[in-house]
Amino acid sequence: MENRPSLAPSDIRFMIVGAEKSGTTWLADMLRQHPQVFVPAQKELHYFNHCMDESPHLENYNFTKPVDWYLNFYRAAGPGQTLGEACPAYLWDEAAPSRIHDFHAGVRIVIILRDPVDRFLSAYRYGVQRGSVIPADAQTIYTKYRKLLLERGLYFGQVKRYLDLFPREQVAVFLYDDLRRDSRAFLLNVETFLGVSPHLPGNVDEDINAAGAPRFPILSRAFAAFRRWTRAHKLTWLIEPARRLGLAEWLTRARARNKSRSAPASATDVSVFDRGWLRRFYADDVAGLETLLELDLRDWKGKGPDRQV
């Protein structure tokens, strides 16, 4: 398959913008296997978000890179393929929607939303796994990681920013519950929205958002601290020399070994959190989202039994 000789922003046809811990990685992996679709091999390009995903108080160092830097990730696409990427930071980051719109106003936007309480608990577990969240009592978590964990489940404003910029027919909102219920039907609906033929990969039924607890939490925290340090001091230029020396590959392997499933991620204790408090925290936002999208979100209001996450 020949690489595309040149690319323009209008060649990028879709963006899977989030939410976090809602199946966006799974969806990108499924679409990557579609013969009519091209999704870059690198996960989450982080080009349109102004703030860093794990350090929302820091500026994203990719934000000021030229358009050609971003388009270069699509050079391996074949003629006629539908191009797009997935990056959950594009949903919560306030600058991302307008920047995407300025980049290509005709792009299709895919949003997957998950019960915000379940999403919070899943993000907490993932943060502990990554080392970006240090376990503590609930009030400390709510306060210290408000932007990183709590506020990313306030979907109303996040979705509205896209609906204010893009025509409604260009924005598709899907629910994570539907993905869990029937992954095949979910994928087919996304493919219909993107205008590509139906295609179900052999691993379409694989586990979604599977994660493992780290063998050595202190090692995960050290990796996270190093990432924050390089970003805070704008030392990301060290990454390329590290790759050439093989250090980046060694760190990647070490981190992967530490993440291996010596214990399931669900073993991370979430009993410190008051689900009732979380339901109340998100209640007004969920009500507003119901009106905005004309959806029935009663399952997000805690009227039934709490689900395992």
SULDA-V960119 format. One record per pair of residues at least 24 apart in sequence whose C-alpha atoms are under 7 Angstrom apart, sorted by sequence separation. I is the first residue (numbers start at 1). J is the second residue. D is the distance in whole Angstrom. If there is no record, write none. Layout:
I:J:D
I:J:D
//
This chain:
124:149:7
123:149:7
120:149:6
120:150:6
40:73:6
120:153:7
40:74:6
53:89:6
116:153:5
38:77:6
49:89:6
46:87:7
49:90:6
44:86:6
45:87:7
48:90:7
51:93:7
216:258:6
38:81:6
44:87:5
50:93:7
215:258:5
37:81:5
38:82:6
39:83:6
49:93:6
214:258:5
215:259:7
36:81:5
37:82:5
38:83:5
39:84:5
40:85:7
50:95:6
214:259:4
36:82:6
37:83:6
38:84:7
39:85:5
49:95:6
50:96:7
213:259:6
214:260:7
49:96:5
212:259:6
215:262:6
48:96:5
212:260:6
213:261:6
212:261:4
213:262:7
213:263:5
48:99:6
212:263:6
213:264:6
48:100:6
212:264:5
213:265:5
212:265:5
211:265:6
28:86:6
92:152:6
109:170:6
110:171:6
111:172:6
112:173:6
113:174:6
114:175:6
24:86:7
108:170:5
109:171:5
110:172:5
111:173:5
112:174:5
113:175:5
114:176:5
108:171:6
109:172:6
110:173:6
111:174:6
112:175:5
113:176:6
7:71:7
97:161:7
112:176:6
97:162:6
92:158:6
91:158:6
20:88:5
13:82:6
14:83:7
15:84:6
16:85:6
17:86:6
18:87:6
19:88:5
13:83:5
14:84:5
15:85:5
16:86:4
17:87:5
18:88:4
4:75:6
12:83:5
13:84:6
14:85:7
15:86:6
16:87:6
17:88:5
18:89:7
3:75:6
4:76:7
11:83:7
12:84:5
17:89:7
18:90:7
19:91:6
3:76:5
4:77:6
17:90:5
18:91:5
3:77:6
4:78:6
17:91:5
3:78:6
4:79:6
2:78:6
1:78:6
54:132:7
129:213:5
129:214:6
131:217:7
131:220:4
132:221:6
22:112:6
130:220:6
131:221:4
22:113:6
129:220:7
17:109:7
19:111:7
22:114:6
56:148:7
132:224:6
14:107:5
15:108:6
16:109:6
17:110:6
18:111:5
19:112:6
131:224:5
9:103:6
10:104:6
13:107:5
14:108:4
15:109:5
16:110:5
17:111:6
18:112:6
19:113:6
54:148:7
130:224:7
9:104:6
12:107:7
13:108:6
14:109:6
15:110:6
16:111:6
21:119:6
21:122:7
21:123:6
154:282:7
156:285:6
155:285:7
154:285:6
156:288:6
156:289:5
138:272:6
137:272:6
138:273:5
125:265:7
125:268:6
121:270:7
23:176:7
22:176:6
36:196:7
117:278:6
117:279:7
34:199:6
33:201:7
30:201:7
55:228:7
30:204:7
58:232:7
26:208:6
23:208:6
115:300:5
23:209:6
122:309:6
21:209:7
118:309:6
//
